[in-house]
Every structure is written in structure tokens, then in C-alpha cells.
Amino acid sequence: MTQHTDLTSDLLPTTVREFLAAHIVRDADTASSFLTEDAVVVDQDETFRGREETHPFLRDAGSEFEYTTEQIGARRVDETHWVVTLRLEGTFPGGVAELDYRFALRDGLVAELVIANHSA
């Protein structure tokens, strides 16, 4: 059963909260520690598989821009799937983006993360 309630960040799974906290400050080592060995990360239709590919992505994504990040929404889809919506404002083209971070968890870690434009 899908639950579409907005959640505060403290109600998200610890793995999701701590991954996002590390990712936002561009701490790829810590963010990677919350991924399974075979994790899949998809961003802008580009797919990264396993820690060998996902770590450089987490380290370098958006590094050419300056921006702020604010959580504007979160919801639980089911026991293992969560969506967090972040608003980014900065020096990238367009200056503002709202992105959904769609997490699939397995054994307490992130097995899949899909980053896509927010769908209202």
C-alpha cells in the first residue's frame, strides 16, 4: 500500500537521512558507505553500477556549480521505498531545480537511487 504523506526528515530511515546529509556536503566516502556493493544510481538518464562507479559520481556530481539544498518533501512508498524531494538553488543552468531522490533499501542500505525532476 502506498503512503503519500509528507514526512519530516527525522521520520526517514537513518540510512536515507545520513546518506543525504553526506551527499549534500559532498562527502562521497561517507555517502558511499550507505550504498550496497552492487548499488545502482541513476541521474539524468545516466546509470552508475556498484561502488566503483557510484563513488566518483557522488564525489563529482554538481561540483562545477555552487548551490544550496533544501528538503521540501518526503514520503514513504512502502517498506523499502522512500522519496525525498530536494530544492536546489545555485549557479547551474536554470538556477533552480526540484529533484526527487527515489530510494530503494535492502538490508539497511541503499540498493538503488534514482534522481529525477520532481513530478508534482
C-alpha positions in Angstrom: 0.0 0.0 0.0 1.4 3.4 -1.0 1.6 6.1 1.6 1.8 9.6 0.2 2.2 11.5 3.5 4.8 14.3 3.8 7.4 13.3 6.4 9.9 15.4 8.3 13.4 14.3 7.8 13.6 12.8 11.3 11.0 10.2 10.3 13.0 9.0 7.3 15.1 5.8 7.7 18.6 6.6 9.2 20.3 5.3 6.1 18.4 7.8 3.9 18.9 10.7 6.3 22.6 10.1 6.7 23.2 9.4 3.0 21.6 12.7 2.1 23.5 14.6 4.8 26.8 13.3 3.5 25.8 13.8 -0.2 24.7 17.4 0.4 28.1 18.3 1.9 29.8 16.3 -0.9 31.3 13.7 1.4 31.4 10.9 -1.1 33.2 8.5 1.2 30.5 8.7 3.8 27.7 8.7 1.3 29.1 5.6 -0.4 29.2 3.8 2.9 25.4 3.8 2.9 25.2 2.0 -0.5 25.2 -1.7 -1.1 28.2 -3.1 -3.0 26.0 -3.6 -6.1 24.1 -0.3 -5.8 22.6 1.4 -8.8 22.4 5.2 -9.1 20.6 6.8 -11.9 20.9 10.6 -12.5 19.8 12.4 -15.6 19.4 9.1 -17.5 23.0 8.1 -16.7 23.4 4.9 -14.8 26.2 4.0 -12.3 26.6 0.5 -11.0 28.5 -0.7 -8.0 30.6 1.3 -5.6 33.4 1.6 -8.2 31.1 3.7 -10.5 28.9 5.3 -7.9 31.7 6.8 -5.7 33.1 9.0 -8.4 29.6 10.1 -9.3 28.9 11.1 -5.7 32.2 12.9 -5.5 31.9 14.8 -8.7 28.1 15.4 -9.3 27.4 19.1 -9.4 30.9 20.0 -8.3 31.3 22.6 -11.0 28.4 24.7 -9.5 27.6 26.4 -6.2 24.2 25.7 -4.8 22.1 25.3 -1.7 19.9 22.4 -1.0 16.7 22.3 1.0 14.4 19.3 1.7 10.9 20.3 0.6 9.1 16.9 0.8 9.5 13.3 1.8 7.2 10.2 1.6 7.3 6.5 2.3 6.1 4.5 -0.7 6.3 1.1 1.1 8.6 -0.8 3.5 11.7 -0.4 1.3 11.0 2.6 -1.0 11.2 6.3 0.0 11.1 9.5 -2.0 12.8 12.7 -0.8 12.3 15.9 -2.7 15.1 18.5 -2.7 15.1 22.0 -4.0 18.5 23.2 -5.3 19.2 26.9 -6.0 22.5 27.9 -7.5 24.8 28.7 -10.4 23.7 25.8 -12.6 21.6 26.5 -15.8 18.1 27.5 -14.8 19.2 28.4 -11.2 16.5 26.3 -9.5 15.7 22.6 -9.6 13.4 20.4 -7.6 14.6 16.8 -7.7 13.1 13.6 -6.4 15.6 11.2 -4.8 13.9 7.8 -5.0 15.5 5.3 -2.7 15.2 1.5 -2.6 16.6 0.0 0.5 17.9 -3.5 1.0 19.4 -4.9 4.3 19.5 -1.3 5.8 21.5 0.1 2.8 20.6 2.0 -0.4 20.4 -0.6 -3.2 19.0 1.9 -5.8 18.8 5.6 -6.0 17.1 7.4 -8.9 17.5 11.1 -9.1 14.9 12.8 -11.4 13.0 16.0 -11.8 10.2 16.3 -9.3 6.9 15.2 -10.5 4.1 17.2 -8.8 
